[in-house]
Amino acid sequence: MAIAVTSSYAGKSAGFYIAAALKEAKSLDFLTQMNNVRYKSAIQTMANTGFVRNATCDFTENGTLTMNEKVIEVKALQINIDLCKKSLVSSWESAEMTGAYGNPPASFTDYVISYMGSIIADATETGVWQDNNGNGELTTSFLDAGVGLLLPGVDATVIQDAASGAYTAANIIANLQGLTASMAANVPAILGKEDTHIYMNSKTYALYISAVSTLGYVNAYNMNGDYEPVFEGYKIAVCPGMNDNQMVAAQKSNLFWGTDLVSDLGTDGTGPSIKIMDMSDLDGSDNLRCVARYSGAVQTGIGADIVRQS
């Protein structure tokens, strides 16, 4: 049995559930989605030099086109939980259960499905940045110290920029300026791209807001749901699962999230396949079996077009 009940049940239902707040998988909004990746899929990249030349009457081949590919390989993950109906009888849900150990109300099963989805979203949000192929983790991530795709030991072409120290409200502006200066010096081609973002976690973003508020910027005091965070014209992607004291500058089209069938993870790649099965007709037990299946992986396109600060 995998359920612990703590209840103040006094004969009637409270009618609602309260779950601990979990991070949503917000990072996926700033990654290029690759759906229907059953096992592996190739990401094609191209680079060219010397294509444009002065016109002549003859055909003269010019330039070089270099084609490369990277492979994204998804890892299958799961959640398996047995919920004993007897355990629910001791809670306030018993008033809505049918029979001695009958089925729990639809509100409960809906809640369990929603909650399991939130757990997966939380794991995915952290996983794309920090996983290290452990049990229940993605095979690799972007920033893990051992297998992170943006680490110099994994991809030496990614531009590395040194921060002045652990981020604070006092130094975050200077560190952001250092990051954008590194972008201008090393990857000027991405500066004017519509999908270029500066990726940071919620803590770093809070430090940035504190810094600009201290400087007296009105927008920092009067933000609403339509506010788009920016720094010196660059969009800021706030990713709660990112590591502390690290920022990344990259195009959304150069960072990839791959997953299995769209039906497994929703049309946007974020909704896992979750089922609750009553086992009483199958094995005679009083268990409800909760099963979730999903898969995922991350990959980069061109490492030389990415700047990581740490």
Secondary structure, DSSP 8 states (H G I E B T S, - for coil): ----------SS-------------GGGGGSEEE---SSEEEEEEEEEES------SS-----EEEEEEEEEE-EEEEEEEEEEHHHHHTSGGGGG--STT----HHHHHHHHHHHHHHHHHHHHHHHHH--S-TTS-S--SS-TTT-TTSTTT-TTSEEE--SSS--TTTHHHHHHHHHHHHHHH-GGGTT-TTEEEEE-HHHHHHHHHHHHHTT-HHHHS--TT---EETTEEEEE-TTS-TT-EEEEEGGGEEEE-S-HHHHTTTT---EEEEEE-HHHHS--EEEEEEEEEEEEEES-GGG-EEE-
